Structures are given as C-alpha cells and as structure tokens.
Amino acid sequence: MVSSEAHVFLFVKPGDHVVIRNEKPPENDQNGYWIGQVINCIGGARNPNSWTLFQVADIDNGEIIIINADTVERILKTAEN
C-alpha cells in the first residue's frame, strides 16, 4: 500500500485503478468521487518524473479525461506487471 496518503499521486502508474475527487461540485453524484483507470502519466516541466496530470478512463462510461494529479485520493488496485 502507499506509505504517504498526502502524496498518493506520486505512486500512481499506468493501469492503476484510482479514486478521483470531482473538481466541480457534484450534480447527481452524492459523494463527489468516481473511479478511473490511469492510461498515461504526464510529468511536470521542472521534473518530468513527478506526475502533474493523468489521462484517465472513467470506468462507468469509458470517457477519457485528463485530470490534475492532486485530485487522486487513493489507489484501489495497482497495475499487474
């Protein structure tokens, strides 16, 4: 499991299933969270190995979304090697 809950996004890898906090207030969803599978990790300008954005597929509807890394709350399932 992840050792630091505050910086969980640093441990995310492509293929992981993650819990994501909505950036906008929820409309129909009561809790404001959703689950996605990470497709790609995008690094920052200062350090390309420090993730700042993720390309994620929503597991409910298949929509591909780019999210801010800090909206990842928890890693549910890590990618199989």
CORNOR-V928650 format. One record per residue. SS is DSSP state (helix for helix, strand for strand, loop for the rest). Layout:
ss-><SS | SS>
This chain:
ss-><loop | loop | loop | loop | helix | helix | helix | helix | helix | helix | helix | loop | loop | loop | loop | loop | strand | strand | strand | strand | strand | loop | loop | loop | loop | loop | loop | loop | loop | loop | loop | loop | strand | strand | strand | strand | strand | strand | strand | strand | strand | strand | strand | loop | loop | loop | loop | loop | loop | loop | strand | strand | strand | strand | strand | strand | strand | strand | loop | loop | loop | loop | loop | strand | strand | strand | strand | strand | helix | helix | helix | strand | strand | strand | strand | strand | strand | loop | loop | loop | loop>
